[in-house]
Amino acid sequence: MSILGNRVPRREDPAFLTGGDRYLENLPLDGGLRVVYVRSTVAHARITAVDTEAARSAPGVVAVFTAADIDLAPLPPAMDTMHQAMLRPWLADGVVRFVGEAVAAVVAGSWVEAVDAAELVFVDYDPLPAVVDPRAALDGETLLFREAGTNVVCELAVPPAADPGGDLFEGCEVVVRATLHNHRVAPCPLEVQAAACRWEPDGRLTQWSSTQTPHMVKAALAGAYGLAPEQVRVIAPDVGGGFGAKFGSYPEALLLPWIARRVGRPVRWGETRSESMVALGHGRAQRQEVELGGTRDGRVLAYRLTATQDSGAYPLIGAALPGFTALMTCGVYDIPRVAFASKSVVTTTNPIVAYRGAGRPEACAAIERAMDLYAAEIGQDPTEVRRRNFVRRDEFPFTTAVGTPYDSGDYERSLDLLLETAGYEELRKEQAKRRAEGAPLQLGIGVATYVEITSPVPGGEYGAVEITPEGRAVVRTGSSAHGQGHATAFAMLAGEYLGLPMEHVEVIHGDTDAVPSGVGTFGSRSLQLGGSAVRIASERIVEQARELAAGLLEAAPSDIVVSDGAFHVAGTPAVARTWAEVAAAAPDGLSAELTYEERGPTFPFGAHLAVVAVDVETGGVELLRFVAVDDAGRILNPLLAEGQVHGGIAQGVAQALYEEFRYDADGNPLTTNLADYAIVSAAELPSFELVSCETPTDRNELGAKGIGESGTIGSTPAVWNAVIDALSHLGVTHLDIPTTPERIWRAVQAASKS
């Protein structure tokens, strides 16, 4: 019986639950010194002096380094399409551009000694104007990089002229417009950034890194230090969360080999939580202007989304994320005329990186808020307006007005399942009752339908399978887990196609010596790419083994079948050869490897519904119910998929209701710890109601689409719409997120006076 599609428990969890995990801070490093970075306390300033004398003479200190000591070329922007004059120094060189930027590195025998010494480093700053608002950055009055002559990192327009010709909204009876702020959030992985390194006696570099992409880190280190790829080994041990923020690496980690070489000892570095809040890349931070037009009877004819992307102080991958927003501009709707334009700008804030969904949640929030505004304007139920404008099931594969090629979908079915499960009509009746009674706790019902792109970046993934002399299997994958359950998923796949029990399959990842190539884990790509590679490699080994078994059993290869870990002639299982016996007959062993290239990205979709109770007297919000239909193609393991959706919904709800990383006008961070930054917990969340829906894709061998980000994409606008819906009868038409009690109370008061 097939194991695929079953709720197989995660094999990783016993070690995590019993202390057998190996996070980077738990790893021994003989003779290792500690590195602590001195970080800027001002957002924008000239550095007039860095006095390290007192720190150098502090107990346990081995060395103190500043930008003047570093002889490495500065780090270029993340992509060639970005302004190449916006270089990032390894340590702030002459100018600091955000609070938290590393200015000096202190190396000592212990973490306590390094921290104490770091406090003795005196940095003299000559303040410059801060630029926190991306709209002010567009003005260019204060430039972060004078040599660039602009704060604009890159621009994008789809179509290229940002308008398909003529008046985009010609023929529209109704046009709704709004300014939305998809605000800045902190990823908050439970394991903060950490790294360690040592130079081996043979001149090789070994680096341990808490990263989602060990092979990418290997390439970065080889490039920075002029090493051949085979001279670098990167190991990602158990990684305690990433959410996109640990895509690649950071200057603080990449500088460690330089420090280790200078001091002649291994070194390690790990952030504190407060450091992580200001220095680990943030997410979102996109200001949007939406315009949507259509007919009075609910047909959308035109849509324009104009975005200003806050990139933070240096152009990392976040500056390019409007490209993903552009791809998903249309959402699940067949809109004839669509235009997208964006500008990414630098500001005196922590740089923006990928964060769960990375550009796609921004697109979904924009179109889903616009659809609710449109429905309210024409007096229709928001679910019916959505239904009328869906791309129909028989239209797939479908290319949107911005040229995005959707693979498969059944958007109306996902909405029907959602509304039926939630009891939508009864919810509306309860809402009407509370409104009629004038109850202080008003009910809000918010719906969001979504589609996203997974495996959006071209490039394959490595997978290899080999059979050991004992008849067991070893799987090697270029994907690198940070909580997803890869060891379970890939063992299921290999076991299924090899006819072996899962416990006879070992999964190896996260070590560039053990896995010769790979890309990593991001963009919900692992199963559809890495999983397909494991399946094909397993099938190839079975074909090799079938030939060998045929010789051992004196039968035709076409008559040989494999089951329960052994090969036999079909119909005569009593005479069989085990995998160990077949492997012994292979002169060069049994193995297969490949880099799997998918036939294009995939497009998961779904529908979410949130029910909230809003206290109109205090502004308090309680999330009462959350129902989600998430279709990620063929599901390998529902338990793993549901875990990903649970986490995604939690983070999406958090952005809508609680989490916001804030700066004051001078660029000082105001939410630098988990007391001030309202990270969501189980106490704020109901049990999620998940509904199964599977629409396979033809773009990979498994029929699978990504599931890691879906929950985040639909949940934020569903909750956002729900809160506004609860207040709509009072005259409230819009609120910024997070919809805090203060914002709600002010909006209600303003509406009551108008």
SETI-632539 format. One line per 5 residues: for each residue x, y, z of C-alpha. Coordinates in steps of 0.001 Angstrom, whole numbers, padded with zeros to 6 digits. Example, Ala and Ser with C-alpha at 12.3 -4.5 7.8 and 13.67 -1.06 7.14 Angstrom:
<recs>
012300,-004500,007800 ~ 013670,-001060,007140
</recs>
This chain:
<recs>
000000,000000,000000 ~ 001309,003453,-000920 ~ 002546,005667,001887 ~ 002149,008826,-000198 ~ -000760,011016,000841
-000793,009620,004394 ~ -000401,011560,007636 ~ 003064,010293,008481 ~ 004486,011815,011714 ~ 007589,013951,011370
010685,011882,012007 ~ 012625,015028,012973 ~ 010591,015837,016050 ~ 011891,013357,018665 ~ 015362,014917,018502
013966,018455,018730 ~ 011715,017531,021639 ~ 014362,015658,023638 ~ 017359,017954,023213 ~ 019071,015934,020495
019037,018865,018090 ~ 022232,020565,016917 ~ 021666,024267,016562 ~ 024713,026316,015789 ~ 025119,027659,019303
025203,024064,020581 ~ 028107,023020,018366 ~ 031555,022762,019964 ~ 034358,024793,018363 ~ 037706,023938,019911
039782,027034,020578 ~ 037058,029263,019252 ~ 036911,032965,020026 ~ 033775,035072,020230 ~ 032989,037970,017931
030630,040759,018998 ~ 029809,043653,016696 ~ 029591,047256,017788 ~ 026462,048624,016134 ~ 025454,052123,015173
023129,053898,017559 ~ 022148,056553,015017 ~ 020333,056130,011722 ~ 022418,058365,009484 ~ 025686,060073,010304
029265,060633,009311 ~ 031718,058697,011425 ~ 034315,061209,012573 ~ 036231,058855,014864 ~ 036231,055293,016204
038235,054974,019430 ~ 039042,051326,020185 ~ 041928,051809,022620 ~ 039972,051011,025788 ~ 038365,047972,024195
041695,046559,022997 ~ 043058,046578,026550 ~ 039935,045058,028134 ~ 040166,041604,029750 ~ 040091,038701,027317
040172,040836,024167 ~ 042281,039460,021330 ~ 041549,042051,018636 ~ 039290,044909,017596 ~ 038697,045672,013918
037146,048629,012103 ~ 036555,049434,008439 ~ 040094,050785,008193 ~ 041422,047265,008774 ~ 039283,045472,006186
041006,044833,002857 ~ 038042,043145,001149 ~ 036103,044675,-001730 ~ 032735,046117,-000611 ~ 029594,044086,-001190
027642,044987,-004347 ~ 023834,045239,-004551 ~ 022018,041911,-004703 ~ 021245,042088,-008434 ~ 022736,043688,-011543
019496,045548,-012188 ~ 020034,047583,-009011 ~ 022047,050807,-008820 ~ 025620,049555,-008632 ~ 026932,052622,-006803
025045,051563,-003672 ~ 027849,049418,-002260 ~ 027805,048016,001263 ~ 031019,048031,003304 ~ 031761,045059,005550
031885,047464,008493 ~ 030486,050994,008274 ~ 033082,053074,006446 ~ 032805,056817,006915 ~ 029000,056807,007071
026369,054827,008937 ~ 023004,054369,007244 ~ 020783,052595,009795 ~ 020606,051899,013514 ~ 022143,048466,013943
024751,048697,011191 ~ 028021,047060,012290 ~ 030794,049605,012917 ~ 033464,047490,014619 ~ 034159,043866,015509
035464,042869,018943 ~ 037127,039464,019321 ~ 037529,037972,022788 ~ 037832,034708,024627 ~ 034217,034658,025767
030951,036251,024808 ~ 030763,038185,028089 ~ 034254,039608,027600 ~ 033458,040587,024020 ~ 030202,042298,025038
031913,044220,027852 ~ 034687,045346,025516 ~ 032256,046358,022780 ~ 030673,048803,025183 ~ 034076,050503,025520
034337,051299,021815 ~ 033602,055001,021342 ~ 032184,056144,018017 ~ 031880,059853,017296 ~ 028975,060616,014956
028185,063769,012994 ~ 024441,063345,012409 ~ 022904,063563,008958 ~ 019175,063798,008162 ~ 017303,060533,008465
015045,059313,005654 ~ 012477,056889,007046 ~ 009514,057420,004725 ~ 010087,055982,001227 ~ 008082,058864,-000242
010617,061281,001210 ~ 013374,059117,-000233 ~ 011840,059614,-003681 ~ 012196,063374,-003265 ~ 015954,062931,-003097
016513,065861,-000771 ~ 018739,063676,001414 ~ 020824,061103,-000439 ~ 022127,057966,001240 ~ 024697,057435,-001516
025929,060715,-002944 ~ 027913,058855,-005574 ~ 024620,057387,-006871 ~ 022928,060770,-007153 ~ 019570,059193,-006321
017808,057077,-003722 ~ 016091,054974,-006392 ~ 017539,051463,-006493 ~ 015530,050146,-009450 ~ 012238,050620,-011266
009744,048302,-012911 ~ 006749,048844,-015175 ~ 004362,046259,-016624 ~ 003519,046871,-019438 ~ 006821,048699,-020026
005037,052026,-020405 ~ 003115,051355,-017151 ~ -000101,051787,-019149 ~ -001440,049582,-021937 ~ -002381,052649,-023946
-005165,055184,-023686 ~ -007217,055622,-020563 ~ -006897,052425,-018535 ~ -010307,053032,-016960 ~ -012207,053960,-020108
-015700,052491,-019998 ~ -015654,051927,-016231 ~ -018820,053020,-014451 ~ -017112,052856,-011061 ~ -013471,053441,-010080
-012297,052947,-006498 ~ -008945,054190,-005238 ~ -007003,053729,-002014 ~ -003552,054078,-000505 ~ -002430,050928,001304
000606,050377,003473 ~ 001883,046812,003630 ~ 004009,047686,006588 ~ 007424,046541,007771 ~ 007642,043380,009877
010473,041527,011629 ~ 010848,037809,010765 ~ 011655,036767,014364 ~ 012953,033221,013774 ~ 013335,031536,017148
016993,030896,016313 ~ 018635,034217,015537 ~ 021504,034629,013086 ~ 024655,032705,013964 ~ 027812,031504,012234
031225,030023,013028 ~ 034309,029221,010994 ~ 037818,027867,011032 ~ 040663,027521,008560 ~ 041773,023914,008218
045485,022903,008169 ~ 045225,022229,004411 ~ 043996,025775,003754 ~ 040341,024878,003332 ~ 037663,027006,004942
034898,025404,007002 ~ 031965,027623,007869 ~ 028882,026732,009897 ~ 025941,028949,009108 ~ 022314,029245,010166
021095,029641,006600 ~ 018462,028425,004169 ~ 020972,028212,001314 ~ 024343,026627,002245 ~ 025546,026342,-001357
024781,030020,-001901 ~ 026838,030881,001181 ~ 029648,028691,-000155 ~ 029677,030633,-003424 ~ 029666,033956,-001565
032610,032933,000624 ~ 034601,031582,-002328 ~ 034058,034829,-004190 ~ 034898,037083,-001263 ~ 038128,035283,-000388
039302,034262,-003849 ~ 038958,030548,-003156 ~ 038145,027711,-005510 ~ 034748,026140,-004690 ~ 036382,022939,-003486
038310,024955,-000892 ~ 035099,025928,000943 ~ 032793,023771,003030 ~ 029563,025183,004457 ~ 027494,023287,007008
023982,024289,007997 ~ 023131,022303,011145 ~ 019598,022333,012512 ~ 018261,025757,011579 ~ 015635,027214,013871
013493,029061,011363 ~ 014294,031406,008535 ~ 011132,032623,006774 ~ 013259,034081,003970 ~ 015431,036256,006178
018155,033575,006182 ~ 018292,033422,002388 ~ 022034,033700,001719 ~ 024029,035353,004478 ~ 024964,038699,006023
028221,040694,006232 ~ 028616,039818,009910 ~ 028746,036097,009071 ~ 030716,036426,005854 ~ 033413,038490,007599
034213,035722,010091 ~ 036812,033963,007861 ~ 038714,037244,007505 ~ 038682,037665,011301 ~ 039687,034039,011877
042625,034410,009521 ~ 043788,037604,011236 ~ 043633,036167,014768 ~ 044783,032675,013769 ~ 041945,030988,015661
038433,029709,014921 ~ 035730,032288,015631 ~ 032000,032294,016143 ~ 029272,034887,016240 ~ 025628,034912,017279
023141,037722,017605 ~ 021146,038631,020656 ~ 017413,039016,020134 ~ 017673,042794,020279 ~ 020435,042743,017659
018357,040468,015479 ~ 015428,042853,015602 ~ 017476,045699,014123 ~ 019994,043832,011937 ~ 018342,040669,010588
016587,041805,007415 ~ 012968,042933,007675 ~ 010061,042102,005377 ~ 007223,043761,003409 ~ 007489,047615,003661
005599,048366,000457 ~ 003378,051414,000012 ~ 000697,050913,-002623 ~ -001703,053019,-004658 ~ -004570,050873,-005960
-007126,051807,-008594 ~ -009816,049370,-009697 ~ -012631,050035,-012117 ~ -015614,048154,-013446 ~ -019312,048108,-014138
-022155,048664,-011716 ~ -023162,045023,-012016 ~ -019788,043765,-010736 ~ -017514,043101,-013733 ~ -013957,044364,-013160
-012506,045917,-016312 ~ -009266,047567,-015235 ~ -006766,047623,-012386 ~ -003628,049591,-011669 ~ -001179,048970,-008819
001604,051459,-008167 ~ 004109,050506,-005471 ~ 006914,052222,-003649 ~ 009213,049624,-002111 ~ 011225,050587,000952
014531,048752,000451 ~ 016166,049872,003679 ~ 019703,051187,003767 ~ 021295,048774,001285 ~ 019792,047085,-001797
019334,043450,-000843 ~ 016807,041070,-002372 ~ 013959,043132,-000932 ~ 014505,045824,-003528 ~ 013647,043297,-006258
010521,041852,-004631 ~ 008131,044181,-006504 ~ 008950,041913,-009435 ~ 007007,039138,-007707 ~ 004251,041610,-006827
004027,042480,-010522 ~ 003730,038821,-011531 ~ 000770,038345,-009201 ~ -000915,041721,-009757 ~ -004145,040222,-011146
-004664,037682,-008383 ~ -007309,035073,-009240 ~ -009198,037431,-011540 ~ -009581,037687,-015306 ~ -009105,041445,-015635
-008757,042680,-019220 ~ -006633,045783,-018570 ~ -003913,045817,-015895 ~ -000886,047990,-015227 ~ 001821,047774,-012565
004658,050157,-011745 ~ 007114,050305,-008863 ~ 010131,052166,-007579 ~ 012439,050737,-004935 ~ 014260,053268,-002771
016853,053261,-000015 ~ 015993,054638,003417 ~ 017893,054930,006693 ~ 016406,051706,008053 ~ 017299,048031,008297
017492,046503,004782 ~ 014469,044622,003462 ~ 014847,040956,002522 ~ 012513,038135,001557 ~ 009887,037332,004178
007363,034504,003919 ~ 005619,035069,000589 ~ 008120,037739,-000527 ~ 006198,040097,-002800 ~ 003198,037847,-003316
001360,038724,-000067 ~ 001728,042380,-001046 ~ 000014,041717,-004395 ~ -002768,039718,-002767 ~ -003442,042311,-000080
-003711,045054,-002699 ~ -006158,043308,-005037 ~ -008235,041813,-002222 ~ -008677,045157,-000470 ~ -009531,046733,-003813
-012164,044060,-004470 ~ -013805,044752,-001107 ~ -013801,048503,-001790 ~ -015367,047877,-005183 ~ -018016,045545,-003753
-018935,048136,-001112 ~ -019166,050880,-003734 ~ -021586,048942,-005954 ~ -023506,047430,-003012 ~ -022770,043758,-003742
-021640,040942,-001494 ~ -017833,040706,-001698 ~ -017949,036964,-002360 ~ -020230,037399,-005370 ~ -018015,040092,-006879
-015076,037736,-006584 ~ -016996,034840,-008097 ~ -018034,036897,-011095 ~ -014443,037805,-011964 ~ -012600,034509,-011381
-010503,032879,-014050 ~ -012667,029873,-014932 ~ -011550,026282,-014485 ~ -011806,025508,-018211 ~ -009535,028448,-019105
-006347,026886,-017682 ~ -003532,027099,-018519 ~ -004224,030822,-018378 ~ -002018,033829,-019070 ~ -002952,036978,-017158
-002992,040519,-018471 ~ 000538,041020,-017096 ~ 001783,037863,-018804 ~ 001909,035437,-015866 ~ 001286,031836,-017019
-000952,030102,-014460 ~ -000774,026302,-014650 ~ -004012,024990,-013132 ~ -006756,026103,-010814 ~ -010359,025876,-009691
-010897,029150,-007887 ~ -014681,028937,-007695 ~ -014534,025509,-006067 ~ -012169,026785,-003376 ~ -014559,029636,-002590
-017564,027293,-002510 ~ -015785,024949,-000093 ~ -014837,027905,002093 ~ -018309,029401,002321 ~ -019954,026038,002936
-017523,025129,005724 ~ -017797,028523,007378 ~ -021590,028696,007186 ~ -021379,032053,005458 ~ -025099,032856,005310
-025531,032164,009022 ~ -022572,034384,009805 ~ -024147,037240,007856 ~ -027400,036761,009758 ~ -025556,036927,013092
-023789,040055,011900 ~ -027088,041712,010952 ~ -028558,040832,014342 ~ -025678,042451,016229 ~ -025897,045562,014092
-029614,045868,014686 ~ -029081,045534,018440 ~ -026245,048070,018462 ~ -024087,045591,020345 ~ -020654,046817,021458
-019081,043636,020038 ~ -019643,043775,016302 ~ -019007,040830,014005 ~ -016752,041161,010997 ~ -016480,038638,008170
-013546,038914,005806 ~ -012830,036866,002713 ~ -009704,036727,000570 ~ -009101,034571,-002461 ~ -005544,034239,-003692
-003100,032698,-006106 ~ 000661,032778,-005704 ~ 003756,031668,-007572 ~ 006038,028993,-006088 ~ 009473,028024,-007293
009514,031467,-008917 ~ 013276,031678,-009534 ~ 014631,029626,-012474 ~ 017068,026885,-011529 ~ 016859,023242,-010602
017614,021236,-007492 ~ 020051,018432,-006853 ~ 018968,015014,-005668 ~ 020845,011738,-005298 ~ 020003,008288,-003976
022348,005392,-003273 ~ 021889,001914,-001830 ~ 024273,000899,000951 ~ 025799,-002598,001222 ~ 023269,-003286,003981
020398,-002635,001589 ~ 019423,000716,003006 ~ 019066,003990,001099 ~ 020851,007317,001481 ~ 019180,010396,-000004
021161,013582,-000636 ~ 019306,016774,-001431 ~ 020337,020323,-002241 ~ 017263,021561,-000391 ~ 018044,022630,003162
015400,022382,005869 ~ 014678,024955,008539 ~ 011516,023421,009953 ~ 009664,022115,006910 ~ 010090,018372,007523
012346,017458,004603 ~ 013724,014350,006305 ~ 010203,012975,006521 ~ 009078,014027,003046 ~ 012132,012776,001166
012235,009520,003128 ~ 008602,008961,002190 ~ 009364,009503,-001488 ~ 012468,007334,-001597 ~ 010814,004605,000451
007786,004605,-001823 ~ 009671,004218,-005079 ~ 012383,001911,-003720 ~ 009954,-000331,-001868 ~ 011793,000287,001420
010382,001232,004824 ~ 011017,004854,005771 ~ 013251,003846,008667 ~ 015673,002367,006136 ~ 016126,005723,004401
018635,008323,005599 ~ 018303,011913,004350 ~ 021408,014137,004168 ~ 021278,017879,003516 ~ 022919,021109,004587
026573,020074,004128 ~ 028258,021148,000900 ~ 030870,018393,001214 ~ 028212,015696,001563 ~ 025922,017213,-001093
027988,018325,-004097 ~ 025556,020921,-005466 ~ 022282,022549,-004597 ~ 020270,025733,-004508 ~ 018467,025693,-001165
015071,026264,000377 ~ 013033,029350,-000454 ~ 010014,030227,-002560 ~ 008240,026985,-001555 ~ 010390,025075,-004053
011631,022069,-002091 ~ 009056,019370,-002789 ~ 008332,020226,-006386 ~ 012044,020426,-007279 ~ 013973,018512,-004616
011195,015959,-004201 ~ 010946,015351,-007939 ~ 014718,014811,-008048 ~ 014467,012212,-005281 ~ 011643,010429,-007070
013483,010254,-010406 ~ 016756,009152,-008781 ~ 014886,006410,-006914 ~ 013184,005219,-010078 ~ 016504,005101,-011912
018024,002956,-009200 ~ 015071,000579,-009355 ~ 015681,000174,-013101 ~ 019365,-000572,-012466 ~ 018474,-003027,-009721
015787,-004725,-011803 ~ 018398,-005664,-014415 ~ 020677,-007099,-011729 ~ 017854,-008928,-009970 ~ 016744,-010421,-013269
020164,-012024,-013617 ~ 020112,-013326,-010073 ~ 016615,-014768,-010500 ~ 017159,-015954,-014083 ~ 014174,-014025,-015389
013397,-011207,-017786 ~ 013780,-007683,-016293 ~ 010224,-006889,-017323 ~ 008990,-009681,-015045 ~ 010770,-008352,-011936
008892,-006350,-009324 ~ 010053,-004794,-006068 ~ 008047,-004840,-002850 ~ 008775,-004987,000866 ~ 012466,-004331,000252
013033,-007263,-002129 ~ 012900,-008181,-005817 ~ 010984,-011154,-007134 ~ 009329,-012432,-010252 ~ 005774,-011191,-010476
003485,-013713,-008830 ~ 006234,-015662,-007032 ~ 007274,-013609,-003996 ~ 008627,-016667,-002150 ~ 011846,-016536,-004177
013328,-013075,-003818 ~ 016545,-011092,-003614 ~ 016953,-008288,-001086 ~ 018321,-004865,-001859 ~ 021538,-005885,-000087
021916,-008912,-002360 ~ 021216,-006880,-005475 ~ 023619,-004129,-004380 ~ 026339,-006743,-003852 ~ 025905,-007787,-007476
026497,-004234,-008739 ~ 030211,-003813,-009514 ~ 030074,-000035,-009056 ~ 027281,000093,-006505 ~ 023749,001346,-006986
023323,005111,-007176 ~ 021709,007844,-009240 ~ 021945,011619,-009142 ~ 020514,014512,-011106 ~ 019620,018166,-011029
015905,018365,-011656 ~ 014625,021244,-013781 ~ 010946,021983,-013398 ~ 008748,022787,-016408 ~ 008009,026265,-015124
006764,027629,-011777 ~ 003519,026520,-010166 ~ 000598,028552,-008859 ~ -001060,027395,-005617 ~ -004351,029069,-004790
-007065,029143,-002206 ~ -009606,031068,-000188 ~ -009532,032242,003424 ~ -012266,033516,005710 ~ -011803,035300,009019
-014453,036054,011625 ~ -013605,038756,014156 ~ -015341,040416,017060 ~ -014518,044123,017303 ~ -015318,046133,020419
-016436,049455,018978 ~ -016019,051141,022369 ~ -012382,050140,022992 ~ -011114,049058,019571 ~ -010206,045594,020801
-010254,042757,018262 ~ -010646,039009,018818 ~ -010174,036524,016012 ~ -013062,034097,016553 ~ -012683,031747,013587
-010361,031202,010679 ~ -011286,028891,007802 ~ -008796,028151,005043 ~ -008874,026295,001747 ~ -005321,025976,000383
-004777,024076,-002846 ~ -001133,023110,-003397 ~ -001647,020405,-005980 ~ -001051,016813,-004985 ~ -000288,016544,-001262
002529,014213,-000209 ~ 001854,014302,003536 ~ -001200,016184,004869 ~ 000406,016488,008302 ~ 003391,018382,006904
001189,020500,004652 ~ -001139,021469,007475 ~ 001818,022404,009652 ~ 003043,024782,006982 ~ -000417,026306,006564
-000816,026721,010335 ~ 002432,028640,010585 ~ 001644,030753,007548 ~ -001798,031723,008801 ~ -000357,032676,012188
002164,035024,010593 ~ -000421,036523,008243 ~ -002879,037127,011079 ~ -000064,038671,013102 ~ 000647,041217,010394
-003013,042164,010152 ~ -003589,042555,013882 ~ -000388,042879,015887 ~ 003070,042964,014367 ~ 004688,046127,013033
008304,047189,013146 ~ 008311,050933,013749 ~ 010849,053757,013526 ~ 010503,057326,014707 ~ 011147,060264,012380
014866,060196,013236 ~ 015234,056551,012279 ~ 015342,055223,015829 ~ 013764,051748,016080 ~ 010891,051608,018558
010210,047852,018631 ~ 013561,046248,019383 ~ 012478,043363,021590 ~ 009606,040934,021976 ~ 008027,043054,024670
007562,045985,022292 ~ 007131,043999,019080 ~ 003830,042150,019408 ~ 004775,038740,018039 ~ 001756,036479,017826
001321,033505,020161 ~ -001138,030642,020539 ~ -003091,032728,023043 ~ -004287,035079,020286 ~ -005270,032406,017778
-008262,030074,017461 ~ -007969,026544,016117 ~ -007767,026899,012365 ~ -010337,025083,010231 ~ -008514,023658,007217
-010297,022280,004167 ~ -008577,019903,001755 ~ -008508,020731,-001958 ~ -006090,019279,-004537 ~ -005671,020437,-008139
-002507,018792,-009510 ~ -000046,020559,-011799 ~ 001679,019106,-014844 ~ 004874,021079,-014273 ~ 006715,018515,-012158
006854,014777,-011576 ~ 004792,014865,-008386 ~ 001918,017104,-009456 ~ 002813,019192,-006393 ~ 002795,022927,-005825
004480,024768,-002968 ~ 002681,025052,000384 ~ 005153,026934,002598 ~ 003840,030445,001981 ~ 000192,030016,001010
-001169,030467,004520 ~ 000543,033832,004848 ~ -000750,035181,001568 ~ -004493,034803,002039 ~ -004711,035352,005782
-003602,038975,006058 ~ -006223,040451,003697 ~ -008919,038117,005074 ~ -008423,039482,008594 ~ -007914,043038,007306
-011207,042849,005407 ~ -012952,041321,008423 ~ -012012,044145,010779 ~ -013167,046796,008325 ~ -016335,044818,007625
-017169,044874,011339 ~ -017067,048674,011271 ~ -018448,049373,007801 ~ -021993,050100,009025 ~ -020516,052861,011189
-018991,054564,008162 ~ -015452,053183,008405 ~ -014209,052338,004912 ~ -010495,051840,005474 ~ -007909,051161,008177
-004161,050704,007971 ~ -002729,047477,009304 ~ -002008,046350,011888 ~ -005542,047163,012951 ~ -004602,048039,016507
-007185,049092,019112 ~ -005964,052690,018871 ~ -006422,052820,015089 ~ -009846,051242,015340 ~ -010982,053580,018120
-009781,056654,016218 ~ -011483,055484,013024 ~ -014789,054926,014839 ~ -014582,058322,016500 ~ -013801,060041,013195
-016665,058268,011433 ~ -019108,059239,014165 ~ -018254,062934,013667 ~ -018538,062908,009899
</recs>
